[in-house]
């Protein structure tokens, strides 16, 4: 009973105290509650009890913050604790309503007129700050949000129509707003603050005008004047002026950054122009440096002269190169060599990346000697991309002291290791027929295969065909004599300018414009030289006869040599041989050009070789012989050359027993040429091609060809391929049966080109992984080293007799850029690499 009475008494005391406190609250506090209720959103309006319950349900700080955000974004700010804003529709302007007669209307907000900043020039960062501003602008209750208010365009808080309480008979005066524009008043604390010092404080600012508030009205004028003149206040105003300028024009850091970016952009543009000019010189294979490169030189070299030419149309080059706006131009020999090395390294990285993506590769190696008498090794890598397209890419020239098997093998290993290419991924190696390369024990191919048995060696088919033709000239005396006469004829006419001038004059006078204009030389290493030499003599045979006749009659010194040559070619035997050999070499030349293609594979080589042999076999007939005979007779009649006759039969002296040396059944001239020259030459050529090309008929190549092309490949071929490359026999058999069944629905002819085209059609290779792998390996194995021979042509142009002192790195870089010109170069990455290679990662020109 007593506990209940005690509880009731305590509850009544609590209610009484709450009522007294509520009644003693200032008027302005009650007005704030009414104001906030009035401008709550529609969904939150209601009676006072509902509003109280809504606020009582807020238990966490995050909820209170959410309500403040809603209040800030959807309700207007109030001017003071006793003022109610009467225009809620315009509340989002965040300006305070001031009576028209108030002198402080200009300073109540920092609007666009005060900041002198158009709305369109405000940054998004400034506008985003507005959402963080508290609706309560009273500096006494929220003195930390002055900077946010300043950035959002608001100025000092200067209420005018509130009650200013007296303290010791003095109170705040509105006139101070005009006298001190930086002043702001806190109704809650009845004190004043400096808006700009609050927003942008400095170390020497008076804390009374920042955090504590100044309320000694008796000393207001004195302290305010002193504050206006203080260093801290002026520093805050300076910061405010800088802030206005930063908002409108950007701050100092952004200006420095923009200027830095501009300088870097121009510097990099200049370096790009240098790289483009160097790359052009490299592509064209022209010399870069000049003999004298000073300003007084009339010819500063191709590179600098081209830079001067480009500067006429290029403002950057004109400023940097000609006017020397920068103290450093990067055009010295050291820097050009560095640029060449960087561009070559970029090309090499791009090539190696593609090779590594392919997974497997083959190598092609050949060596030659340059004009400086240095042995150069051309290094080519062959790989197949994802679309089953073979590529043969040049890696560089490498100098070697010796060309024996061990030295070349070590060189190959060093090069492969330098590019992170595993020798285990090597699937083929193709070289010429030199003993140091093809030797079965100490050759390069043998040493490589000891480390990787899957790196099968292929003798270059183009070299094999050339050996066949060389052997032909050695075995048949008629052919040997004919080529010897051609070589002497070219040397005799071409060695003297006077004799060659006679040849040109006679050719022009006769009006013969068909065929080659000059005579061609012979060489055992140039594959197409024989057909060129024969064709030039056949086309200009009449001109050659007239030339030799004139020389023999007019030249007292070399007339005898001309008469001897004239006698050698003015007979039917020579004419028949050049006509016949021209037809034979024309057929073999087609095969030779085909064998030089980097896109062919073993199956194509096999097919083309068989077709060439078949065509040569068809020439071994009476009909084809008659055609050749008639051509030769036509030339002899045109040039008044005597008809062919049977040679005199040789007899044995009577003292030695008598009789004829050769008792043959040849009774006509045609039979003699047919048997002794025509048939013998064709038989030797056919036999040489068949025998020598068998060297590359490896069992694994034949097996892969059978598996890839045949409709029903033999089980032995499938088994050999699976055992060699570690494939599952059953899976390969199933894939072949399924693929060939699908292939027949679209193609009738079974060949490797159609098979690859069908495999790529519709991306069905995903379902035939083993079959695709076999094709990829088959295409990766090379068939010729013609790509190496082409690089030697580039080497001849680069290292001419005027450039024999060129260094190895420069030579290899220029050759790489010229040969692999289809690889695009990213100049920005090259410049970045150039910067990183500088001392401390910097250069004299700012490039990053």
C-alpha positions in Angstrom: 0.0 0.0 0.0 2.8 2.4 0.9 4.8 1.5 -2.2 1.8 2.3 -4.5 1.3 5.7 -2.8 5.0 6.5 -3.1 5.0 5.6 -6.8 1.9 7.8 -7.4 3.5 10.8 -5.6 6.8 10.4 -7.6 4.8 10.3 -10.9 2.9 13.5 -10.0 6.1 15.3 -9.0 7.6 14.3 -12.4 4.6 15.6 -14.3 4.6 18.9 -12.3 8.3 19.5 -13.0 7.9 18.8 -16.8 5.0 21.2 -17.0 6.9 24.0 -15.3 9.9 23.5 -17.6 7.6 23.4 -20.7 5.9 26.7 -19.6 9.2 28.4 -19.1 10.6 27.6 -22.5 11.3 30.7 -24.6 8.8 31.7 -27.2 11.2 31.1 -30.1 11.7 27.4 -29.2 8.0 26.8 -29.3 7.8 28.7 -32.6 10.5 26.5 -34.1 8.4 23.4 -33.4 5.4 25.0 -35.0 7.5 26.1 -38.0 9.0 22.6 -38.5 5.6 21.0 -38.3 4.2 23.5 -40.8 6.8 22.7 -43.5 7.1 19.0 -43.1 6.4 17.0 -46.3 2.8 16.0 -47.0 3.4 12.4 -46.1 4.7 13.5 -42.7 2.0 16.1 -41.8 -0.4 15.4 -39.1 -1.4 16.5 -35.7 1.2 17.3 -33.0 0.7 14.0 -31.3 1.6 12.1 -34.5 4.7 14.2 -34.9 5.7 13.5 -31.3 5.2 9.8 -31.7 7.2 9.9 -35.0 10.2 11.6 -33.3 10.0 9.3 -30.2 10.4 6.3 -32.5 13.8 7.4 -33.6 16.3 5.4 -31.6 19.6 5.7 -33.5 21.8 8.5 -34.7 21.5 7.4 -38.3 17.7 7.8 -38.1 18.1 11.3 -36.7 20.5 12.1 -39.5 18.0 10.9 -42.1 15.3 13.2 -40.7 17.8 16.1 -40.8 18.6 15.3 -44.4 14.9 15.2 -45.3 14.3 18.5 -43.4 17.3 20.1 -45.2 16.4 19.0 -48.7 12.6 19.6 -48.6 12.2 22.6 -46.2 13.5 26.2 -46.3 16.0 27.5 -43.8 14.7 29.9 -41.2 16.1 33.4 -40.6 15.8 33.4 -36.8 14.1 31.6 -34.0 11.0 33.9 -34.1 10.5 34.2 -37.9 8.2 32.1 -39.9 8.9 31.9 -43.7 5.7 32.5 -45.5 6.6 31.3 -49.1 7.4 27.6 -49.0 7.3 27.3 -52.8 10.5 29.4 -53.1 12.2 27.8 -50.2 14.7 25.8 -52.3 16.5 29.0 -53.2 18.2 28.9 -49.7 17.9 32.6 -49.3 16.6 34.4 -46.2 13.6 36.7 -46.5 14.6 40.2 -45.3 12.5 43.3 -45.2 13.0 45.7 -48.1 14.1 48.5 -45.9 16.8 46.5 -44.3 20.4 47.6 -45.1 21.7 44.1 -44.8 19.9 42.5 -47.7 23.1 42.6 -49.8 25.2 40.8 -47.2 22.7 38.1 -46.1 23.7 35.7 -48.9 26.7 35.2 -51.1 24.8 34.8 -54.2 26.0 34.7 -57.8 26.3 38.5 -58.0 28.8 38.6 -55.0 30.8 35.6 -56.3 30.7 36.8 -59.9 30.4 33.2 -61.0 27.7 32.2 -63.5 25.7 29.1 -62.6 26.9 27.2 -65.6 30.5 27.6 -64.4 30.0 26.1 -60.9 31.6 22.8 -60.5 29.6 19.7 -59.6 31.7 19.4 -56.4 30.3 22.7 -55.1 26.7 21.7 -55.9 27.1 18.3 -54.2 28.1 20.0 -50.9 24.6 21.6 -50.6 23.2 18.3 -49.5 25.5 18.3 -46.5 24.4 21.7 -45.1 22.4 21.7 -41.9 19.2 23.8 -42.0 20.2 25.4 -38.7 22.5 28.3 -39.7 22.9 29.7 -36.2 26.7 29.9 -35.7 26.3 29.4 -32.0 24.7 26.0 -32.4 26.5 24.8 -35.6 29.8 26.6 -36.0 31.5 23.9 -38.1 29.3 24.1 -41.2 30.5 27.6 -42.3 32.7 26.3 -45.1 29.9 24.2 -46.6 27.6 27.3 -46.4 30.3 29.3 -48.2 30.8 26.8 -50.9 27.0 26.5 -51.5 26.7 30.3 -52.1 25.5 31.4 -48.7 27.0 34.2 -46.7 27.0 35.5 -43.1 23.9 34.7 -41.0 22.5 38.2 -40.3 18.9 38.1 -38.9 17.2 41.5 -38.5 13.7 41.0 -37.1 14.4 39.0 -34.0 14.5 40.2 -30.4 18.1 41.2 -29.4 18.2 40.8 -25.5 20.0 43.4 -23.4 23.0 42.6 -21.3 24.0 45.2 -18.8 21.8 47.8 -20.6 23.3 47.1 -24.0 22.3 45.0 -26.9 23.3 44.0 -30.5 22.7 46.7 -33.1 21.6 46.0 -36.7 23.8 48.8 -38.1 26.8 46.7 -37.3 25.8 44.4 -40.2 26.5 47.3 -42.6 29.7 48.5 -40.9 31.1 44.9 -40.6 29.8 42.8 -43.6 31.6 39.7 -42.3 29.6 39.8 -39.1 26.9 37.2 -38.2 24.7 36.9 -35.2 23.7 33.9 -33.1 20.3 34.3 -31.5 20.8 31.3 -29.3 24.1 32.6 -27.8 23.4 36.3 -28.2 26.9 36.7 -29.6 28.5 37.5 -32.9 31.0 35.7 -35.1 33.2 36.3 -38.2 31.7 34.2 -41.0 34.9 34.1 -43.1 37.2 33.3 -40.2 34.9 30.4 -39.3 34.8 29.1 -42.9 38.5 29.6 -43.6 40.3 29.9 -40.3 43.9 30.6 -39.8 46.3 30.0 -36.9 46.3 33.7 -35.8 42.5 34.2 -35.8 40.8 35.5 -32.7 38.9 32.5 -31.2 36.2 34.8 -29.9 34.9 35.4 -33.4 35.3 31.7 -34.4 34.2 29.3 -31.6 33.4 31.2 -28.4 31.4 34.2 -29.8 31.9 37.8 -28.9 29.1 39.4 -26.7 30.7 42.4 -25.0 28.6 45.0 -26.8 30.3 47.8 -25.0 33.6 47.0 -26.7 32.0 45.9 -30.0 33.2 48.7 -32.2 36.8 48.5 -30.8 37.2 44.8 -31.1 35.4 44.5 -34.4 37.6 47.2 -35.9 40.7 45.5 -34.6 39.5 42.1 -35.9 39.0 43.7 -39.4 42.6 44.9 -39.3 44.1 41.7 -37.9 46.4 39.5 -39.9 44.3 36.4 -39.3 41.1 38.0 -40.7 42.9 39.3 -43.7 44.4 35.9 -44.3 40.9 34.4 -44.2 39.7 37.0 -46.7 42.6 36.2 -48.9 41.6 32.5 -48.8 38.1 33.5 -49.6 39.3 35.4 -52.7 41.4 32.4 -53.8 38.4 30.2 -53.3 36.3 32.4 -55.6 39.0 32.4 -58.2 39.4 28.6 -57.9 35.7 28.0 -58.4 35.6 30.2 -61.5 39.1 29.6 -63.1 40.5 26.7 -61.2 43.0 26.6 -58.4 46.8 26.9 -58.6 47.3 23.2 -58.5 44.9 22.6 -61.4 46.6 25.3 -63.4 50.0 23.8 -62.8 48.6 20.4 -63.6 47.0 21.6 -66.8 50.2 23.4 -67.9 52.2 20.2 -67.0 49.9 18.1 -69.2 50.2 20.6 -72.0 54.0 20.5 -71.9 54.1 16.7 -71.6 51.7 16.4 -74.6 53.9 18.7 -76.8 57.1 16.9 -75.7 55.6 13.5 -76.5 54.3 14.8 -79.8 57.8 15.9 -80.7 59.3 12.5 -79.8 56.6 10.8 -81.9 57.7 12.9 -84.8 61.3 11.7 -84.3 60.2 8.1 -84.1 58.0 8.4 -87.2 61.0 9.9 -89.2 63.3 7.2 -88.0 60.8 4.5 -88.8 60.4 5.8 -92.3 64.2 5.7 -92.9 64.2 2.1 -91.5 61.3 1.0 -93.7 63.0 2.4 -96.8 66.4 1.0 -95.8 68.1 4.3 -96.4 71.1 5.6 -94.4 70.2 7.7 -91.3 73.3 9.5 -90.4 75.3 12.0 -92.5 79.0 12.5 -92.8 78.8 16.0 -91.3 75.7 17.0 -89.2 76.7 20.5 -88.1 74.6 23.5 -88.9 76.9 24.5 -91.7 76.7 21.2 -93.5 74.8 21.2 -96.9 73.7 17.6 -96.4 73.2 16.6 -92.8 72.0 13.1 -93.6 68.6 11.6 -94.5 67.2 11.7 -91.0 68.0 15.3 -90.2 67.2 16.6 -93.7 63.8 14.8 -93.5 63.2 16.4 -90.1 63.9 19.8 -91.6 61.5 19.1 -94.4 58.8 17.9 -92.1 59.3 21.0 -89.9 57.9 23.2 -92.7 54.4 21.7 -92.1 54.7 20.7 -88.5 54.5 23.4 -85.8 56.0 21.1 -83.1 59.0 20.2 -85.2 59.5 23.9 -86.2 59.5 25.0 -82.6 61.6 22.1 -81.1 63.9 21.2 -84.0 64.5 24.4 -86.0 63.9 27.2 -83.5 65.4 25.1 -80.7 62.8 26.1 -78.2 64.0 23.3 -76.0 67.7 22.9 -75.2 67.7 19.2 -75.9 66.5 17.7 -79.3 67.4 14.0 -79.0 68.8 13.8 -82.6 72.3 12.6 -81.7 73.6 9.2 -82.9 73.3 7.8 -79.3 69.6 8.7 -79.1 68.7 7.5 -82.6 70.3 4.2 -81.8 68.3 4.0 -78.6 65.1 4.8 -80.4 65.8 2.1 -83.0 66.5 -0.4 -80.3 63.3 0.5 -78.4 61.1 0.2 -81.5 62.8 -3.1 -82.5 62.3 -4.4 -79.0 58.6 -3.5 -79.1 58.2 -5.4 -82.4 60.1 -8.4 -81.0 57.9 -8.5 -77.9 54.8 -8.4 -80.1 56.1 -11.3 -82.2 57.2 -13.4 -79.2 53.8 -12.9 -77.6 52.1 -14.4 -80.7 54.6 -17.3 -80.7 53.9 -18.0 -77.0 50.2 -18.0 -77.6 50.7 -20.5 -80.5 52.3 -22.9 -78.0 54.6 -24.7 -80.6 57.0 -23.4 -83.2 59.7 -24.3 -85.7 63.0 -22.6 -86.5 64.6 -21.7 -89.9 68.4 -20.9 -89.8 70.7 -19.8 -92.6 74.0 -17.9 -92.5 75.9 -15.6 -94.9 78.8 -13.2 -94.9 78.3 -9.4 -95.1 80.6 -6.8 -96.6 82.5 -6.5 -93.4 83.4 -10.2 -93.7 81.4 -11.1 -90.6 79.3 -14.3 -90.5 75.7 -13.4 -89.9 73.0 -15.9 -88.9 69.4 -15.1 -90.0 67.0 -16.4 -87.3 63.4 -17.1 -88.5 60.6 -18.7 -86.4 57.5 -20.3 -87.9 54.3 -20.7 -85.9 50.5 -21.1 -86.6 47.9 -18.8 -85.2 44.4 -19.6 -83.9 43.0 -19.5 -87.5 45.5 -22.0 -88.6 47.4 -19.5 -90.7 51.2 -20.1 -90.8 53.6 -17.2 -90.1 57.3 -17.0 -90.6 58.7 -14.0 -88.6 62.2 -12.6 -88.5 63.9 -12.3 -85.0 67.2 -10.8 -86.0 70.7 -11.2 -87.3 73.2 -12.7 -85.0 77.0 -12.7 -85.4 78.9 -15.9 -85.0 82.6 -16.6 -84.9 82.3 -20.1 -86.4 79.8 -22.0 -88.5 80.3 -25.4 -87.1 77.5 -27.5 -85.6 78.4 -26.9 -81.9 78.7 -23.1 -82.2 75.4 -22.7 -84.2 73.6 -25.0 -81.8 74.7 -22.9 -78.8 73.6 -19.8 -80.6 70.2 -21.2 -81.2 69.8 -22.1 -77.5 70.9 -18.7 -76.4 68.4 -16.9 -78.7 65.5 -19.1 -77.6 66.3 -18.7 -73.9 66.6 -14.9 -74.3 62.9 -14.9 -75.5 61.7 -17.4 -73.0 60.9 -20.0 -75.7 61.2 -23.5 -74.5 63.2 -25.9 -76.7 60.6 -28.6 -75.7 58.0 -26.7 -77.8 60.1 -27.0 -80.9 58.4 -29.1 -83.6 60.6 -28.6 -86.7 63.9 -27.3 -88.0 64.7 -26.4 -91.6 68.2 -25.7 -92.9 70.2 -25.9 -96.1 72.3 -28.8 -97.1 75.5 -27.8 -95.4 77.2 -30.5 -93.5 77.3 -28.4 -90.3 73.5 -28.1 -90.4 72.3 -31.5 -91.7 75.0 -33.8 -90.3 73.7 -36.9 -88.7 76.0 -36.8 -85.7 77.6 -33.4 -85.3 75.2 -31.3 -87.3 72.9 -28.8 -85.7 69.8 -30.8 -86.4 71.3 -33.9 -84.7 72.3 -31.9 -81.6 68.9 -30.3 -81.3 67.1 -33.6 -81.7 69.1 -35.1 -78.8 67.3 -32.6 -76.5 63.9 -32.7 -78.3 63.2 -35.7 -80.5 60.0 -34.1 -81.8 62.0 -31.3 -83.6 62.1 -33.0 -87.0 64.6 -31.8 -89.5 63.5 -30.9 -93.0 66.0 -30.1 -95.8 64.9 -26.9 -97.6 63.0 -28.1 -100.7 64.0 -25.0 -102.7 67.7 -25.9 -102.1 67.0 -29.5 -103.1 65.5 -28.4 -106.4 68.5 -26.1 -107.0 70.9 -29.0 -106.4 69.0 -31.0 -109.0 69.6 -28.4 -111.6 73.2 -28.0 -110.7 73.8 -31.7 -111.0 72.1 -31.6 -114.4 74.7 -29.1 -115.6 77.5 -31.3 -114.4 76.3 -34.7 -115.7 75.4 -33.7 -119.4 78.2 -32.3 -121.4 75.9 -30.5 -123.8 74.2 -28.7 -121.0 77.6 -27.9 -119.3 79.0 -26.4 -122.5 75.8 -24.3 -123.1 75.8 -22.8 -119.6 79.6 -22.2 -119.9 79.0 -20.3 -123.2 76.3 -18.2 -121.6 78.5 -17.3 -118.7 81.4 -16.3 -121.0 79.0 -14.3 -123.3 77.6 -12.3 -120.3 81.1 -11.6 -119.1 82.4 -10.5 -122.5 79.6 -8.1 -123.3 78.9 -6.8 -119.9 82.5 -6.3 -118.8 83.1 -3.4 -121.2 81.0 -0.3 -121.4 81.9 0.1 -125.1 80.8 -3.5 -126.0 77.7 -3.1 -124.0 76.9 0.2 -125.8 77.2 -1.6 -129.1 74.7 -4.2 -127.8 72.2 -1.5 -126.8 72.6 0.4 -130.0 71.9 -2.6 -132.2 69.0 -3.6 -130.0 67.5 -0.1 -130.3 68.1 0.0 -134.1 66.4 -3.4 -134.6 63.4 -2.2 -132.6 63.3 -5.4 -130.6 61.3 -4.5 -127.5 60.2 -8.0 -126.5 62.0 -9.8 -123.7 64.8 -8.7 -121.3 66.8 -5.7 -122.3 70.1 -7.0 -120.8 72.0 -10.3 -120.5 71.8 -12.1 -117.2 74.6 -13.7 -115.3 74.7 -17.3 -113.9 75.1 -18.4 -110.3 74.9 -21.7 -108.5 73.2 -20.1 -105.5 70.7 -17.9 -107.3 67.7 -20.1 -108.0 66.1 -18.2 -110.9 69.3 -17.1 -112.6 69.3 -19.9 -115.2 65.9 -19.3 -116.6 66.7 -15.5 -116.7 70.0 -16.1 -118.5 68.4 -18.5 -121.1 65.4 -16.2 -121.7 67.6 -13.2 -122.3 69.7 -15.0 -124.8 66.8 -16.6 -126.7 65.0 -13.2 -126.9 68.1 -11.3 -128.0 69.8 -14.0 -130.1 69.9 -12.0 -133.3 71.1 -8.9 -131.5 73.9 -10.9 -129.9 75.0 -12.2 -133.2 75.1 -8.7 -134.7 77.0 -7.4 -131.7 79.7 -10.1 -131.9 80.1 -9.6 -135.6 80.7 -5.8 -135.2 83.1 -6.3 -132.3 85.1 -8.9 -134.3 85.4 -6.6 -137.3 86.1 -3.3 -135.4 87.9 -4.2 -132.2 91.5 -5.2 -132.9 92.2 -6.2 -129.3 89.1 -8.2 -128.4 88.0 -9.2 -131.9 89.4 -12.7 -131.6 87.4 -13.4 -128.5 84.3 -12.1 -130.2 84.9 -14.4 -133.2 85.4 -17.3 -130.9 82.1 -16.6 -129.1 80.4 -16.1 -132.5 81.6 -19.4 -133.7 80.3 -21.1 -130.5 76.8 -19.8 -130.7 76.4 -19.9 -134.5 75.6 -23.6 -134.6 72.5 -25.6 -134.3 73.7 -27.5 -131.2 73.8 -24.3 -129.1 70.5 -23.0 -130.4 68.7 -26.4 -129.7 70.2 -26.5 -126.2 69.1 -23.0 -125.2 65.6 -23.5 -126.6 65.2 -26.9 -125.0 66.7 -25.9 -121.6 64.6 -22.8 -121.6 61.4 -24.9 -121.7 62.7 -27.3 -119.0 63.9 -24.5 -116.7 60.5 -22.7 -117.2 58.7 -25.7 -115.7 61.2 -26.2 -112.8 61.1 -22.4 -112.2 57.4 -22.6 -111.4 58.1 -25.3 -108.8 61.0 -23.2 -107.5 58.8 -20.1 -106.9 56.1 -22.2 -105.3 58.6 -23.8 -103.0 59.7 -20.4 -101.8 56.3 -19.5 -100.3 56.1 -19.3 -96.5 52.4 -20.5 -96.6 52.9 -23.9 -98.1 53.1 -27.2 -96.1 54.4 -30.7 -96.8 51.2 -31.8 -98.5 51.3 -28.9 -100.9 55.0 -29.5 -101.6 54.3 -33.2 -102.3 51.5 -32.4 -104.6 53.3 -29.8 -106.6 56.4 -31.9 -106.9 54.4 -34.8 -108.3 52.7 -32.5 -110.8 56.1 -31.1 -112.0 57.5 -34.6 -112.5 54.4 -35.5 -114.4 54.7 -32.5 -116.7 58.4 -33.3 -117.4 57.4 -36.9 -118.1 54.9 -35.6 -120.6 57.7 -33.7 -122.4 59.5 -37.0 -122.9 57.6 -37.7 -126.1 58.1 -37.4 -129.9 55.5 -34.7 -130.2 57.1 -32.4 -127.6 60.5 -33.1 -129.1 59.3 -32.0 -132.5 58.0 -28.8 -131.1 61.4 -28.0 -129.6 63.1 -29.0 -132.9 60.9 -26.7 -134.9 61.6 -23.8 -132.6 65.3 -24.3 -133.0 65.1 -24.7 -136.8 63.1 -21.4 -137.0 65.8 -19.5 -135.1 68.6 -21.0 -137.3 66.9 -20.1 -140.5 66.2 -16.6 -139.3 69.9 -16.0 -138.5 71.4 -18.0 -141.5 72.9 -20.7 -139.4 73.8 -23.9 -141.1 71.5 -26.9 -140.6 72.5 -29.7 -138.2 74.5 -32.6 -139.5 75.4 -36.0 -138.2 78.9 -36.0 -136.7 81.6 -37.8 -138.6 81.9 -41.4 -137.4 85.1 -42.0 -135.7 87.1 -45.0 -136.8 89.8 -47.1 -135.2 93.1 -47.1 -137.0 93.9 -50.2 -138.9 97.0 -50.9 -136.8 94.7 -51.0 -133.8 92.3 -53.3 -135.4 90.1 -50.9 -137.4 86.3 -50.5 -137.2 84.0 -47.8 -135.7 84.2 -46.4 -132.2 80.5 -46.4 -131.6 78.3 -48.7 -133.6 74.9 -47.2 -133.0 71.7 -47.4 -134.9 71.3 -43.6 -135.1 70.6 -42.8 -138.7 69.2 -39.2 -138.5 70.1 -35.9 -136.9 66.8 -35.7 -135.1 67.3 -39.1 -133.5 70.8 -38.1 -132.3 69.5 -34.9 -130.6 66.5 -36.8 -129.2 68.6 -39.6 -127.7 71.8 -37.9 -126.7 70.4 -34.6 -125.5 66.6 -34.4 -125.1 65.8 -37.7 -123.4 68.9 -37.7 -121.3 68.3 -34.3 -119.9 64.7 -35.1 -119.0 65.5 -38.4 -117.5 68.2 -36.9 -115.2 66.0 -34.0 -114.1 63.1 -36.4 -113.2 65.3 -38.8 -111.4 67.1 -36.1 -109.4 63.9 -34.6 -108.3 62.4 -37.9 -107.3 65.5 -39.1 -105.5 66.5 -35.9 -103.7 62.9 -35.0 -102.6 62.6 -38.5 -100.9 65.0 -37.2 -98.3 62.2 -35.3 -96.7 59.6 -38.0 -97.0 59.7 -38.7 -93.2 57.4 -41.4 -91.9 55.7 -39.0 -89.5 55.0 -36.4 -92.2 53.5 -39.1 -94.4 51.4 -40.4 -91.6 50.1 -36.9 -90.7 49.3 -36.2 -94.3 47.4 -39.5 -94.5 45.5 -38.7 -91.3 44.6 -35.2 -92.3 43.7 -35.6 -96.0 42.6 -39.2 -96.6 38.9 -40.1 -96.3 39.8 -43.4 -94.7 43.4 -43.1 -93.2 45.3 -46.2 -92.4 45.4 -47.4 -88.8 49.2 -47.5 -88.9 49.3 -43.8 -89.8 46.9 -43.0 -87.0 48.8 -45.1 -84.6 52.2 -43.5 -85.5 50.8 -40.0 -85.1 49.2 -40.9 -81.7 52.4 -42.5 -80.4 54.6 -39.6 -81.6 52.5 -36.8 -80.1 50.9 -38.7 -77.2 47.3 -38.7 -78.4 44.6 -41.1 -77.6 44.1 -43.6 -80.5 40.4 -44.1 -79.9 39.6 -40.4 -79.6 41.5 -39.6 -82.8 39.8 -42.4 -84.7 36.3 -41.3 -83.7 37.1 -37.7 -84.5 38.4 -38.6 -88.0 35.3 -40.7 -88.8 32.9 -38.0 -87.6 34.8 -35.1 -89.3 35.1 -36.9 -92.7 31.4 -37.8 -92.6 30.5 -34.2 -92.1 33.1 -33.0 -94.6 31.7 -35.0 -97.4 28.3 -33.2 -97.1 30.0 -29.9 -98.3 33.1 -30.8 -100.2 33.8 -33.4 -102.9 37.6 -33.1 -103.1 39.7 -34.2 -100.1 42.7 -31.9 -99.7 44.2 -30.0 -96.8 43.0 -26.6 -97.9 39.4 -27.7 -98.0 39.8 -29.6 -94.7 41.1 -26.4 -93.0 38.4 -24.3 -94.6 35.7 -26.6 -93.3 37.3 -26.9 -89.9 37.2 -23.1 -89.5 33.7 -22.8 -90.8 31.3 -22.5 -87.9 34.1 -22.8 -85.4 33.7 -26.6 -85.3 37.3 -27.1 -84.3 36.2 -26.9 -80.6 34.7 -30.4 -81.1 37.7 -31.8 -82.9 40.6 -30.9 -80.6 42.9 -33.8 -81.5 42.3 -33.3 -85.2 43.0 -29.6 -84.9 46.2 -30.3 -82.9 47.5 -32.6 -85.7 46.8 -30.0 -88.4 48.5 -27.3 -86.3 51.6 -29.5 -85.8 51.6 -30.4 -89.5 51.4 -26.7 -90.6 54.1 -25.7 -88.1 56.8 -27.9 -89.7 58.6 -25.7 -92.3 59.4 -26.7 -95.9 61.9 -24.1 -97.0 64.3 -21.4 -95.8 63.4 -18.9 -98.4 62.5 -16.4 -95.7 66.1 -16.5 -94.6 67.3 -15.8 -98.1 65.0 -12.8 -98.3 66.6 -11.3 -95.2 69.9 -11.5 -96.9 68.6 -9.2 -99.6 67.7 -6.7 -96.8 71.2 -7.2 -95.3 72.8 -6.3 -98.6 70.9 -3.0 -98.7 71.5 -2.1 -95.1 75.2 -3.0 -94.8 76.4 -1.5 -98.0 80.0 -0.6 -98.7 79.3 2.9 -97.2 77.9 1.4 -94.0 80.3 -1.4 -93.2 81.1 0.0 -89.8 77.5 -0.4 -88.6 77.2 -2.1 -85.2 75.5 -5.4 -84.6 72.6 -4.1 -82.5 71.8 -1.3 -84.9 72.0 -3.6 -87.9 69.7 -6.2 -86.3 67.2 -3.4 -85.2 67.0 -1.8 -88.6 66.6 -5.1 -90.3 63.8 -6.1 -87.9 61.9 -2.9 -88.5 62.2 -3.2 -92.3 61.4 -6.9 -92.6 58.6 -6.9 -90.0 57.0 -3.7 -91.1 53.5 -5.1 -90.9 53.8 -5.1 -87.1 52.2 -1.9 -85.8 54.3 0.1 -83.2 52.7 1.9 -80.3 54.8 5.1 -80.0 53.3 5.9 -76.6 54.7 2.7 -75.1 58.0 3.2 -76.8 58.2 6.7 -75.2 57.3 5.3 -71.8 60.1 2.8 -72.1 62.4 5.5 -73.2 61.6 7.5 -70.1 62.0 4.5 -67.8 65.5 3.9 -69.3 66.6 7.4 -68.4 68.7 8.3 -65.3 66.4 8.0 -62.3 63.4 7.3 -64.7 63.6 10.8 -66.0 64.6 12.7 -69.2 65.6 16.2 -69.9 62.3 16.7 -71.7 59.3 16.2 -69.4 57.5 13.2 -71.0 55.3 12.0 -68.2 
